[in-house]
Amino acid sequence: MKIVSYNINTCTQKKLDELFKMNADVFVVPEIAREDKIKLPDGFEMKWAGDEKLPSKGLGVIWKKGRGVVPGWFDKTFHYAIPVFVDGILILGIWPTKLDKKETYTHIAKDILDHYSKQIKRSKTIVTGDFNLYYKEEKKNKDADLQPINELLKSSGLTSVYHNDKKIEVGQETEATYYHQFKKEQPFFLDYAYSNIPVKDYKLLDWDKDMSDHVGQVFEIDESNALEIIQLDSPDLLDEFYKDWSLTFVGVIQTEVPLYLDFLREYTKVNDRVYIFKGKMMNEKYHLTGDNRYSDDLTFMVVKLEDIEDVGKVALSRFEIGGRWFNDIVDKNARQEEEKL
């Protein structure tokens, strides 16, 4: 998965067209205009957050259709923070921006990260964007101090990809991601990517004055970190699901699979692996007829118990999202078929 994080300064369609030429799977774009003000490439969708009174300047997260979903716990009151699960990985785009002059950028960022701390800790997570924060030992700025945010993210298991790659501490940067008032002699490091999973090929783009006063970040997540969705093409594993009492969800929308796992992770650890098959397979395997048949294209999602650390902790909570044991589903269908005889 290729991710581009780029504050594009004043949003224009020309800039966006250049941005999309980078062929990323996910774009985190501070200072982008609202969806109805821009045109996305075919095959992409976007979530925008910001002040509705200023639709030309907000935060956008853009991803390839069919690969991402915004969780129900997304909180619009945080105007410039957007969580999206893409391939099962939580991408939290942030752009701490002052709506009240009394607030500090550090305080705004802390509020965002505190609010989403549980979700960040329980997921494979990338937090990226224009943080509006920096740290310089010789020129400290309490209004935009990165140090407390760096420590907060470290306590949640996330570290700065740039600083890891360079093997340096915060404040020791020799490069810049922002040039104040477009002046080369006023460099700052404001844009970051923090992660709790391996990131490869991280780089800062060359500064393009025509594009922004910021420098874009580009990096990749290896597919081995993505959620493994195993599509069954034969019914062989169904017998194993039955014996295992596998946790099953019926009528799932495949892009929403990460939301089911995220719910379960509120209670216990769950591996990044699920099994998917269609109603047609159930009908043929268990000889279901009439009203007892499932729609052929209905999607079943199964989590094997071996992939759930403490099954007892989800035994009751599973009902909130329609979770049932696979053997219960099969046995109920069998009884209903017998009643027809």
Buried (B, 14 or more C-beta within 10 A) or exposed (E): BBBBBBBBBEBBEEBBEBBBEEEBBBBBBBBBBBBEEBEBEEEBBBBBBBEEEEBBBBBBBBBBEEBBBBBEBBEEEBBBBBBBBBBBBBBBBBBBBBEEEEBBBBBBBBBBBEBBBEBBBBBBBBBBBBBBBBBBEEEEBEEBBBBBBBEBBEEBEBBBBBBBBBEEEBBEBEEBBBBEEEEEEEBBBBBBBBBBBEBEEBEBBEBEEEBBBBBBBBBBBEEEBBBBBEEBEEBEBBEEBBEBBBBBBBEBEEBBBBBBBBBBBEBBEBBBBBBBBBBBBBBEBBEBEEEBBBEEEBBBBBBBBEBBBEBEBBEEBBEEEEBBBBBEBBEEBBEBBEEEE
